[in-house]
């Protein structure tokens, strides 16, 4: 730091309290400008939080407020977070989206042309596996009378409860474990419909409602129709509501999934809308340009 004497500190404010002390120390020592970026929620109360957990959130909130007050600019991950934190901190944040542009179209196909392939690629934490199990059952129901069989492929960390893995497996669903990045690119570009899920569990909703999954930009870049299943109150589902086929109630899964899988024109329309949103809001070049512009406007 002494060698290049930083002008700006770009601080990703999380739940590690020591990081705040380091950021504030560097700012004082070099009289640098502070820019804060918040990518997840660590301060809103949780219904089932312990006393210690609640106190810790208050301490994080105090330090985050201090960081935002000291910052020339502060960025947030979603519109929901911007709105919520503006009320809490009294200062308007700037949305800085995750960017993903490595999912380029490939010609090779890993799935049979005689089926409709749905792929979920992501973690199962926050009880997302429950939503996937519901989707698996809905696909089984659909296939009873389907002209073209649908099949669900799940790519995720295999180091989870074996009972959950068994529940995810089925006649029309495959648990595929983890694959390397290059293979994942092929998988997602080969599938017909990428699947995004959030949990309907109340604790999980509290934990994810202001966050924006990294899967959003990845899926949008594919130029494919996205199936999104989850509560309408969480940020990721809000982001996808106009460009994906969103199902917000598990009771509607059988009917809604059948509707999506049988309507090819709807699938084409959703592909176009997803691609347009990606180009507008999640293309890495556009995001970098907007970020540079904000930096240049900084006093």
FIZAMAR-324083 format. One record per residue (C-alpha): x, y, z; residue number from 1. Coordinates in steps of 0.02 Angstrom, whole numbers, plus 50000, padded with zeros to 5 digits. Example, Ala and Ser with C-alpha at 12.3 -4.5 7.8 and 13.67 -1.06 7.14 Angstrom:
<r><X>50615</X><Y>49775</Y><Z>50390</Z><tike>1</tike></r>
<r><X>50684</X><Y>49947</Y><Z>50357</Z><tike>2</tike></r>
END
This chain:
<r><X>50000</X><Y>50000</Y><Z>50000</Z><tike>1</tike></r>
<r><X>50142</X><Y>50120</Y><Z>50040</Z><tike>2</tike></r>
<r><X>50217</X><Y>50086</Y><Z>49869</Z><tike>3</tike></r>
<r><X>50068</X><Y>50141</Y><Z>49766</Z><tike>4</tike></r>
<r><X>49971</X><Y>50250</Y><Z>49890</Z><tike>5</tike></r>
<r><X>49790</X><Y>50203</Y><Z>49847</Z><tike>6</tike></r>
<r><X>49669</X><Y>50340</Y><Z>49794</Z><tike>7</tike></r>
<r><X>49513</X><Y>50233</Y><Z>49813</Z><tike>8</tike></r>
<r><X>49468</X><Y>50085</Y><Z>49923</Z><tike>9</tike></r>
<r><X>49337</X><Y>49970</Y><Z>49846</Z><tike>10</tike></r>
<r><X>49267</X><Y>49883</Y><Z>50000</Z><tike>11</tike></r>
<r><X>49150</X><Y>49733</Y><Z>49989</Z><tike>12</tike></r>
<r><X>49056</X><Y>49750</Y><Z>50153</Z><tike>13</tike></r>
<r><X>49007</X><Y>49580</Y><Z>50223</Z><tike>14</tike></r>
<r><X>48990</X><Y>49501</Y><Z>50394</Z><tike>15</tike></r>
<r><X>49176</X><Y>49494</Y><Z>50438</Z><tike>16</tike></r>
<r><X>49195</X><Y>49631</Y><Z>50567</Z><tike>17</tike></r>
<r><X>49385</X><Y>49638</Y><Z>50555</Z><tike>18</tike></r>
<r><X>49370</X><Y>49690</Y><Z>50372</Z><tike>19</tike></r>
<r><X>49283</X><Y>49852</Y><Z>50421</Z><tike>20</tike></r>
<r><X>49425</X><Y>49896</Y><Z>50540</Z><tike>21</tike></r>
<r><X>49552</X><Y>49864</Y><Z>50403</Z><tike>22</tike></r>
<r><X>49456</X><Y>49970</Y><Z>50276</Z><tike>23</tike></r>
<r><X>49437</X><Y>50115</Y><Z>50397</Z><tike>24</tike></r>
<r><X>49621</X><Y>50105</Y><Z>50447</Z><tike>25</tike></r>
<r><X>49680</X><Y>50111</Y><Z>50265</Z><tike>26</tike></r>
<r><X>49564</X><Y>50255</Y><Z>50226</Z><tike>27</tike></r>
<r><X>49632</X><Y>50358</Y><Z>50371</Z><tike>28</tike></r>
<r><X>49814</X><Y>50316</Y><Z>50338</Z><tike>29</tike></r>
<r><X>49811</X><Y>50362</Y><Z>50153</Z><tike>30</tike></r>
<r><X>49668</X><Y>50487</Y><Z>50154</Z><tike>31</tike></r>
<r><X>49588</X><Y>50381</Y><Z>50018</Z><tike>32</tike></r>
<r><X>49410</X><Y>50386</Y><Z>49953</Z><tike>33</tike></r>
<r><X>49301</X><Y>50242</Y><Z>50009</Z><tike>34</tike></r>
<r><X>49180</X><Y>50150</Y><Z>49893</Z><tike>35</tike></r>
<r><X>49071</X><Y>50016</Y><Z>49974</Z><tike>36</tike></r>
<r><X>48986</X><Y>49869</Y><Z>49888</Z><tike>37</tike></r>
<r><X>48855</X><Y>49761</Y><Z>49977</Z><tike>38</tike></r>
<r><X>48814</X><Y>49596</Y><Z>49892</Z><tike>39</tike></r>
<r><X>48710</X><Y>49508</Y><Z>50026</Z><tike>40</tike></r>
<r><X>48604</X><Y>49552</Y><Z>50176</Z><tike>41</tike></r>
<r><X>48686</X><Y>49533</Y><Z>50346</Z><tike>42</tike></r>
<r><X>48587</X><Y>49657</Y><Z>50450</Z><tike>43</tike></r>
<r><X>48399</X><Y>49627</Y><Z>50438</Z><tike>44</tike></r>
<r><X>48329</X><Y>49532</Y><Z>50588</Z><tike>45</tike></r>
<r><X>48293</X><Y>49346</Y><Z>50574</Z><tike>46</tike></r>
<r><X>48139</X><Y>49270</Y><Z>50657</Z><tike>47</tike></r>
<r><X>48236</X><Y>49124</Y><Z>50731</Z><tike>48</tike></r>
<r><X>48396</X><Y>49218</Y><Z>50771</Z><tike>49</tike></r>
<r><X>48482</X><Y>49186</Y><Z>50937</Z><tike>50</tike></r>
<r><X>48517</X><Y>49328</Y><Z>51058</Z><tike>51</tike></r>
<r><X>48700</X><Y>49321</Y><Z>51010</Z><tike>52</tike></r>
<r><X>48657</X><Y>49317</Y><Z>50825</Z><tike>53</tike></r>
<r><X>48542</X><Y>49467</Y><Z>50844</Z><tike>54</tike></r>
<r><X>48676</X><Y>49567</Y><Z>50937</Z><tike>55</tike></r>
<r><X>48803</X><Y>49523</Y><Z>50803</Z><tike>56</tike></r>
<r><X>48687</X><Y>49587</Y><Z>50666</Z><tike>57</tike></r>
<r><X>48670</X><Y>49751</Y><Z>50759</Z><tike>58</tike></r>
<r><X>48860</X><Y>49769</Y><Z>50769</Z><tike>59</tike></r>
<r><X>48876</X><Y>49731</Y><Z>50583</Z><tike>60</tike></r>
<r><X>48738</X><Y>49858</Y><Z>50546</Z><tike>61</tike></r>
<r><X>48830</X><Y>49991</Y><Z>50649</Z><tike>62</tike></r>
<r><X>48992</X><Y>49962</Y><Z>50553</Z><tike>63</tike></r>
<r><X>48903</X><Y>49954</Y><Z>50385</Z><tike>64</tike></r>
<r><X>48816</X><Y>50119</Y><Z>50421</Z><tike>65</tike></r>
<r><X>48985</X><Y>50193</Y><Z>50466</Z><tike>66</tike></r>
<r><X>49059</X><Y>50129</Y><Z>50302</Z><tike>67</tike></r>
<r><X>48915</X><Y>50199</Y><Z>50200</Z><tike>68</tike></r>
<r><X>48928</X><Y>50367</Y><Z>50287</Z><tike>69</tike></r>
<r><X>49114</X><Y>50374</Y><Z>50247</Z><tike>70</tike></r>
<r><X>49090</X><Y>50317</Y><Z>50067</Z><tike>71</tike></r>
<r><X>49088</X><Y>50431</Y><Z>49917</Z><tike>72</tike></r>
<r><X>48981</X><Y>50300</Y><Z>49830</Z><tike>73</tike></r>
<r><X>48899</X><Y>50141</Y><Z>49886</Z><tike>74</tike></r>
<r><X>48836</X><Y>50000</Y><Z>49777</Z><tike>75</tike></r>
<r><X>48707</X><Y>49865</Y><Z>49809</Z><tike>76</tike></r>
<r><X>48666</X><Y>49701</Y><Z>49722</Z><tike>77</tike></r>
<r><X>48479</X><Y>49724</Y><Z>49687</Z><tike>78</tike></r>
<r><X>48336</X><Y>49847</Y><Z>49674</Z><tike>79</tike></r>
<r><X>48256</X><Y>49768</Y><Z>49829</Z><tike>80</tike></r>
<r><X>48415</X><Y>49801</Y><Z>49928</Z><tike>81</tike></r>
<r><X>48429</X><Y>49979</Y><Z>49862</Z><tike>82</tike></r>
<r><X>48252</X><Y>50020</Y><Z>49917</Z><tike>83</tike></r>
<r><X>48267</X><Y>49937</Y><Z>50087</Z><tike>84</tike></r>
<r><X>48438</X><Y>50008</Y><Z>50131</Z><tike>85</tike></r>
<r><X>48390</X><Y>50183</Y><Z>50076</Z><tike>86</tike></r>
<r><X>48262</X><Y>50181</Y><Z>50216</Z><tike>87</tike></r>
<r><X>48383</X><Y>50104</Y><Z>50342</Z><tike>88</tike></r>
<r><X>48538</X><Y>50209</Y><Z>50303</Z><tike>89</tike></r>
<r><X>48459</X><Y>50365</Y><Z>50230</Z><tike>90</tike></r>
<r><X>48573</X><Y>50360</Y><Z>50078</Z><tike>91</tike></r>
<r><X>48533</X><Y>50300</Y><Z>49903</Z><tike>92</tike></r>
<r><X>48636</X><Y>50155</Y><Z>49838</Z><tike>93</tike></r>
<r><X>48682</X><Y>50117</Y><Z>49657</Z><tike>94</tike></r>
<r><X>48642</X><Y>49947</Y><Z>49584</Z><tike>95</tike></r>
<r><X>48795</X><Y>49853</Y><Z>49524</Z><tike>96</tike></r>
<r><X>48743</X><Y>49690</Y><Z>49442</Z><tike>97</tike></r>
<r><X>48839</X><Y>49528</Y><Z>49432</Z><tike>98</tike></r>
<r><X>48902</X><Y>49506</Y><Z>49255</Z><tike>99</tike></r>
<r><X>48925</X><Y>49345</Y><Z>49159</Z><tike>100</tike></r>
<r><X>48970</X><Y>49328</Y><Z>48977</Z><tike>101</tike></r>
<r><X>49061</X><Y>49161</Y><Z>48958</Z><tike>102</tike></r>
<r><X>48906</X><Y>49060</Y><Z>48915</Z><tike>103</tike></r>
<r><X>48928</X><Y>49068</Y><Z>48727</Z><tike>104</tike></r>
<r><X>48818</X><Y>48964</Y><Z>48613</Z><tike>105</tike></r>
<r><X>48888</X><Y>48792</Y><Z>48568</Z><tike>106</tike></r>
<r><X>48830</X><Y>48682</Y><Z>48426</Z><tike>107</tike></r>
<r><X>48854</X><Y>48516</Y><Z>48512</Z><tike>108</tike></r>
<r><X>48711</X><Y>48438</Y><Z>48611</Z><tike>109</tike></r>
<r><X>48722</X><Y>48327</Y><Z>48765</Z><tike>110</tike></r>
<r><X>48537</X><Y>48286</Y><Z>48774</Z><tike>111</tike></r>
<r><X>48420</X><Y>48187</Y><Z>48665</Z><tike>112</tike></r>
<r><X>48317</X><Y>48284</Y><Z>48538</Z><tike>113</tike></r>
<r><X>48172</X><Y>48171</Y><Z>48580</Z><tike>114</tike></r>
<r><X>48153</X><Y>48247</Y><Z>48753</Z><tike>115</tike></r>
<r><X>48131</X><Y>48417</Y><Z>48834</Z><tike>116</tike></r>
<r><X>48284</X><Y>48440</Y><Z>48943</Z><tike>117</tike></r>
<r><X>48272</X><Y>48549</Y><Z>49098</Z><tike>118</tike></r>
<r><X>48434</X><Y>48586</Y><Z>49192</Z><tike>119</tike></r>
<r><X>48461</X><Y>48652</Y><Z>49367</Z><tike>120</tike></r>
<r><X>48640</X><Y>48703</Y><Z>49403</Z><tike>121</tike></r>
<r><X>48672</X><Y>48777</Y><Z>49575</Z><tike>122</tike></r>
<r><X>48674</X><Y>48750</Y><Z>49762</Z><tike>123</tike></r>
<r><X>48542</X><Y>48665</Y><Z>49867</Z><tike>124</tike></r>
<r><X>48567</X><Y>48770</Y><Z>50023</Z><tike>125</tike></r>
<r><X>48424</X><Y>48872</Y><Z>50094</Z><tike>126</tike></r>
<r><X>48315</X><Y>48718</Y><Z>50064</Z><tike>127</tike></r>
<r><X>48308</X><Y>48743</Y><Z>49877</Z><tike>128</tike></r>
<r><X>48305</X><Y>48553</Y><Z>49859</Z><tike>129</tike></r>
<r><X>48123</X><Y>48555</Y><Z>49920</Z><tike>130</tike></r>
<r><X>48070</X><Y>48660</Y><Z>49771</Z><tike>131</tike></r>
<r><X>48167</X><Y>48546</Y><Z>49653</Z><tike>132</tike></r>
<r><X>48079</X><Y>48393</Y><Z>49724</Z><tike>133</tike></r>
<r><X>47912</X><Y>48478</Y><Z>49688</Z><tike>134</tike></r>
<r><X>47967</X><Y>48514</Y><Z>49509</Z><tike>135</tike></r>
<r><X>48023</X><Y>48333</Y><Z>49489</Z><tike>136</tike></r>
<r><X>47849</X><Y>48274</Y><Z>49541</Z><tike>137</tike></r>
<r><X>47764</X><Y>48397</Y><Z>49424</Z><tike>138</tike></r>
<r><X>47869</X><Y>48333</Y><Z>49278</Z><tike>139</tike></r>
<r><X>47820</X><Y>48155</Y><Z>49321</Z><tike>140</tike></r>
<r><X>47637</X><Y>48207</Y><Z>49314</Z><tike>141</tike></r>
<r><X>47663</X><Y>48297</Y><Z>49149</Z><tike>142</tike></r>
<r><X>47746</X><Y>48146</Y><Z>49070</Z><tike>143</tike></r>
<r><X>47595</X><Y>48034</Y><Z>49099</Z><tike>144</tike></r>
<r><X>47507</X><Y>48112</Y><Z>48948</Z><tike>145</tike></r>
<r><X>47653</X><Y>48202</Y><Z>48863</Z><tike>146</tike></r>
<r><X>47687</X><Y>48186</Y><Z>48678</Z><tike>147</tike></r>
<r><X>47869</X><Y>48228</Y><Z>48711</Z><tike>148</tike></r>
<r><X>47948</X><Y>48170</Y><Z>48874</Z><tike>149</tike></r>
<r><X>48025</X><Y>48302</Y><Z>48990</Z><tike>150</tike></r>
<r><X>48175</X><Y>48262</Y><Z>49098</Z><tike>151</tike></r>
<r><X>48258</X><Y>48358</Y><Z>49240</Z><tike>152</tike></r>
<r><X>48448</X><Y>48357</Y><Z>49261</Z><tike>153</tike></r>
<r><X>48520</X><Y>48421</Y><Z>49425</Z><tike>154</tike></r>
<r><X>48700</X><Y>48479</Y><Z>49434</Z><tike>155</tike></r>
<r><X>48757</X><Y>48520</Y><Z>49610</Z><tike>156</tike></r>
<r><X>48877</X><Y>48474</Y><Z>49749</Z><tike>157</tike></r>
<r><X>48854</X><Y>48289</Y><Z>49789</Z><tike>158</tike></r>
<r><X>48915</X><Y>48314</Y><Z>49968</Z><tike>159</tike></r>
<r><X>48740</X><Y>48328</Y><Z>50040</Z><tike>160</tike></r>
<r><X>48622</X><Y>48214</Y><Z>50135</Z><tike>161</tike></r>
<r><X>48604</X><Y>48050</Y><Z>50040</Z><tike>162</tike></r>
<r><X>48418</X><Y>48047</Y><Z>50078</Z><tike>163</tike></r>
<r><X>48399</X><Y>48213</Y><Z>49986</Z><tike>164</tike></r>
<r><X>48493</X><Y>48145</Y><Z>49836</Z><tike>165</tike></r>
<r><X>48377</X><Y>47995</Y><Z>49830</Z><tike>166</tike></r>
<r><X>48224</X><Y>48109</Y><Z>49838</Z><tike>167</tike></r>
<r><X>48291</X><Y>48210</Y><Z>49692</Z><tike>168</tike></r>
<r><X>48318</X><Y>48056</Y><Z>49585</Z><tike>169</tike></r>
<r><X>48173</X><Y>47983</Y><Z>49488</Z><tike>170</tike></r>
<r><X>48114</X><Y>47904</Y><Z>49327</Z><tike>171</tike></r>
<r><X>48126</X><Y>48073</Y><Z>49240</Z><tike>172</tike></r>
<r><X>48257</X><Y>48161</Y><Z>49348</Z><tike>173</tike></r>
<r><X>48444</X><Y>48132</Y><Z>49359</Z><tike>174</tike></r>
<r><X>48564</X><Y>48188</Y><Z>49496</Z><tike>175</tike></r>
<r><X>48724</X><Y>48230</Y><Z>49401</Z><tike>176</tike></r>
<r><X>48838</X><Y>48299</Y><Z>49538</Z><tike>177</tike></r>
<r><X>48971</X><Y>48429</Y><Z>49500</Z><tike>178</tike></r>
<r><X>49053</X><Y>48463</Y><Z>49333</Z><tike>179</tike></r>
<r><X>49196</X><Y>48577</Y><Z>49284</Z><tike>180</tike></r>
<r><X>49160</X><Y>48748</Y><Z>49211</Z><tike>181</tike></r>
<r><X>49189</X><Y>48699</Y><Z>49029</Z><tike>182</tike></r>
<r><X>49072</X><Y>48551</Y><Z>49046</Z><tike>183</tike></r>
<r><X>48941</X><Y>48659</Y><Z>49132</Z><tike>184</tike></r>
<r><X>48946</X><Y>48781</Y><Z>48986</Z><tike>185</tike></r>
<r><X>48908</X><Y>48636</Y><Z>48868</Z><tike>186</tike></r>
<r><X>48770</X><Y>48571</Y><Z>48982</Z><tike>187</tike></r>
<r><X>48680</X><Y>48738</Y><Z>48996</Z><tike>188</tike></r>
<r><X>48696</X><Y>48777</Y><Z>48811</Z><tike>189</tike></r>
<r><X>48631</X><Y>48605</Y><Z>48765</Z><tike>190</tike></r>
<r><X>48476</X><Y>48604</Y><Z>48875</Z><tike>191</tike></r>
<r><X>48306</X><Y>48667</Y><Z>48821</Z><tike>192</tike></r>
<r><X>48255</X><Y>48754</Y><Z>48983</Z><tike>193</tike></r>
<r><X>48370</X><Y>48811</Y><Z>49125</Z><tike>194</tike></r>
<r><X>48285</X><Y>48800</Y><Z>49295</Z><tike>195</tike></r>
<r><X>48301</X><Y>48928</Y><Z>49435</Z><tike>196</tike></r>
<r><X>48229</X><Y>48895</Y><Z>49608</Z><tike>197</tike></r>
<r><X>48212</X><Y>48977</Y><Z>49778</Z><tike>198</tike></r>
<r><X>48139</X><Y>48900</Y><Z>49935</Z><tike>199</tike></r>
<r><X>47965</X><Y>48937</Y><Z>50002</Z><tike>200</tike></r>
<r><X>48028</X><Y>48907</Y><Z>50179</Z><tike>201</tike></r>
<r><X>48003</X><Y>49064</Y><Z>50285</Z><tike>202</tike></r>
<r><X>48181</X><Y>49062</Y><Z>50357</Z><tike>203</tike></r>
<r><X>48254</X><Y>49043</Y><Z>50183</Z><tike>204</tike></r>
<r><X>48149</X><Y>49188</Y><Z>50118</Z><tike>205</tike></r>
<r><X>48219</X><Y>49300</Y><Z>50256</Z><tike>206</tike></r>
<r><X>48396</X><Y>49251</Y><Z>50207</Z><tike>207</tike></r>
<r><X>48378</X><Y>49274</Y><Z>50018</Z><tike>208</tike></r>
<r><X>48249</X><Y>49411</Y><Z>49991</Z><tike>209</tike></r>
<r><X>48375</X><Y>49551</Y><Z>49957</Z><tike>210</tike></r>
<r><X>48510</X><Y>49446</Y><Z>49873</Z><tike>211</tike></r>
<r><X>48530</X><Y>49417</Y><Z>49687</Z><tike>212</tike></r>
<r><X>48589</X><Y>49245</Y><Z>49634</Z><tike>213</tike></r>
<r><X>48741</X><Y>49235</Y><Z>49520</Z><tike>214</tike></r>
<r><X>48637</X><Y>49114</Y><Z>49417</Z><tike>215</tike></r>
<r><X>48530</X><Y>49258</Y><Z>49354</Z><tike>216</tike></r>
<r><X>48659</X><Y>49331</Y><Z>49235</Z><tike>217</tike></r>
<r><X>48721</X><Y>49157</Y><Z>49186</Z><tike>218</tike></r>
<r><X>48547</X><Y>49098</Y><Z>49137</Z><tike>219</tike></r>
<r><X>48500</X><Y>49260</Y><Z>49049</Z><tike>220</tike></r>
<r><X>48656</X><Y>49248</Y><Z>48940</Z><tike>221</tike></r>
<r><X>48599</X><Y>49081</Y><Z>48870</Z><tike>222</tike></r>
<r><X>48458</X><Y>49152</Y><Z>48762</Z><tike>223</tike></r>
<r><X>48342</X><Y>49015</Y><Z>48825</Z><tike>224</tike></r>
<r><X>48172</X><Y>49011</Y><Z>48910</Z><tike>225</tike></r>
<r><X>48198</X><Y>49009</Y><Z>49098</Z><tike>226</tike></r>
<r><X>48084</X><Y>48917</Y><Z>49219</Z><tike>227</tike></r>
<r><X>48090</X><Y>49006</Y><Z>49388</Z><tike>228</tike></r>
<r><X>48000</X><Y>48935</Y><Z>49539</Z><tike>229</tike></r>
<r><X>48000</X><Y>49026</Y><Z>49706</Z><tike>230</tike></r>
<r><X>47912</X><Y>49156</Y><Z>49814</Z><tike>231</tike></r>
<r><X>47876</X><Y>49320</Y><Z>49725</Z><tike>232</tike></r>
<r><X>47946</X><Y>49422</Y><Z>49870</Z><tike>233</tike></r>
<r><X>48130</X><Y>49376</Y><Z>49847</Z><tike>234</tike></r>
<r><X>48243</X><Y>49484</Y><Z>49741</Z><tike>235</tike></r>
<r><X>48296</X><Y>49352</Y><Z>49614</Z><tike>236</tike></r>
<r><X>48115</X><Y>49309</Y><Z>49573</Z><tike>237</tike></r>
<r><X>48072</X><Y>49495</Y><Z>49560</Z><tike>238</tike></r>
<r><X>48215</X><Y>49516</Y><Z>49435</Z><tike>239</tike></r>
<r><X>48153</X><Y>49371</Y><Z>49328</Z><tike>240</tike></r>
<r><X>47966</X><Y>49406</Y><Z>49339</Z><tike>241</tike></r>
<r><X>47950</X><Y>49489</Y><Z>49168</Z><tike>242</tike></r>
<r><X>48074</X><Y>49382</Y><Z>49069</Z><tike>243</tike></r>
<r><X>48056</X><Y>49205</Y><Z>49140</Z><tike>244</tike></r>
<r><X>47910</X><Y>49087</Y><Z>49166</Z><tike>245</tike></r>
<r><X>47887</X><Y>49119</Y><Z>49352</Z><tike>246</tike></r>
<r><X>47784</X><Y>49005</Y><Z>49463</Z><tike>247</tike></r>
<r><X>47755</X><Y>49077</Y><Z>49637</Z><tike>248</tike></r>
<r><X>47648</X><Y>48940</Y><Z>49715</Z><tike>249</tike></r>
<r><X>47689</X><Y>48755</Y><Z>49724</Z><tike>250</tike></r>
<r><X>47503</X><Y>48716</Y><Z>49711</Z><tike>251</tike></r>
<r><X>47508</X><Y>48781</Y><Z>49531</Z><tike>252</tike></r>
<r><X>47660</X><Y>48680</Y><Z>49476</Z><tike>253</tike></r>
<r><X>47573</X><Y>48539</Y><Z>49383</Z><tike>254</tike></r>
<r><X>47464</X><Y>48656</Y><Z>49280</Z><tike>255</tike></r>
<r><X>47596</X><Y>48790</Y><Z>49250</Z><tike>256</tike></r>
<r><X>47738</X><Y>48673</Y><Z>49201</Z><tike>257</tike></r>
<r><X>47623</X><Y>48584</Y><Z>49080</Z><tike>258</tike></r>
<r><X>47576</X><Y>48752</Y><Z>49003</Z><tike>259</tike></r>
<r><X>47758</X><Y>48802</Y><Z>48980</Z><tike>260</tike></r>
<r><X>47817</X><Y>48636</Y><Z>48910</Z><tike>261</tike></r>
<r><X>47676</X><Y>48626</Y><Z>48783</Z><tike>262</tike></r>
<r><X>47690</X><Y>48804</Y><Z>48717</Z><tike>263</tike></r>
<r><X>47841</X><Y>48819</Y><Z>48602</Z><tike>264</tike></r>
<r><X>47794</X><Y>48995</Y><Z>48548</Z><tike>265</tike></r>
<r><X>47796</X><Y>49051</Y><Z>48730</Z><tike>266</tike></r>
<r><X>47967</X><Y>48972</Y><Z>48751</Z><tike>267</tike></r>
<r><X>48033</X><Y>49070</Y><Z>48601</Z><tike>268</tike></r>
<r><X>47959</X><Y>49232</Y><Z>48669</Z><tike>269</tike></r>
<r><X>48038</X><Y>49204</Y><Z>48840</Z><tike>270</tike></r>
<r><X>48207</X><Y>49169</Y><Z>48758</Z><tike>271</tike></r>
<r><X>48202</X><Y>49337</Y><Z>48670</Z><tike>272</tike></r>
<r><X>48150</X><Y>49433</Y><Z>48827</Z><tike>273</tike></r>
<r><X>48288</X><Y>49350</Y><Z>48931</Z><tike>274</tike></r>
<r><X>48418</X><Y>49393</Y><Z>48799</Z><tike>275</tike></r>
<r><X>48360</X><Y>49575</Y><Z>48791</Z><tike>276</tike></r>
<r><X>48371</X><Y>49596</Y><Z>48980</Z><tike>277</tike></r>
<r><X>48544</X><Y>49519</Y><Z>48980</Z><tike>278</tike></r>
<r><X>48605</X><Y>49638</Y><Z>48845</Z><tike>279</tike></r>
<r><X>48530</X><Y>49787</Y><Z>48935</Z><tike>280</tike></r>
<r><X>48574</X><Y>49755</Y><Z>49117</Z><tike>281</tike></r>
<r><X>48696</X><Y>49609</Y><Z>49135</Z><tike>282</tike></r>
<r><X>48818</X><Y>49621</Y><Z>48992</Z><tike>283</tike></r>
<r><X>48990</X><Y>49642</Y><Z>49071</Z><tike>284</tike></r>
<r><X>49044</X><Y>49781</Y><Z>48952</Z><tike>285</tike></r>
<r><X>48891</X><Y>49885</Y><Z>48993</Z><tike>286</tike></r>
<r><X>48915</X><Y>49858</Y><Z>49180</Z><tike>287</tike></r>
<r><X>49098</X><Y>49907</Y><Z>49172</Z><tike>288</tike></r>
<r><X>49054</X><Y>50064</Y><Z>49074</Z><tike>289</tike></r>
<r><X>48922</X><Y>50114</Y><Z>49201</Z><tike>290</tike></r>
<r><X>49042</X><Y>50080</Y><Z>49344</Z><tike>291</tike></r>
<r><X>49178</X><Y>50187</Y><Z>49263</Z><tike>292</tike></r>
<r><X>49052</X><Y>50326</Y><Z>49238</Z><tike>293</tike></r>
<r><X>49005</X><Y>50323</Y><Z>49422</Z><tike>294</tike></r>
<r><X>49188</X><Y>50326</Y><Z>49471</Z><tike>295</tike></r>
<r><X>49222</X><Y>50474</Y><Z>49357</Z><tike>296</tike></r>
<r><X>49076</X><Y>50569</Y><Z>49435</Z><tike>297</tike></r>
<r><X>49146</X><Y>50544</Y><Z>49610</Z><tike>298</tike></r>
<r><X>49204</X><Y>50703</Y><Z>49696</Z><tike>299</tike></r>
END
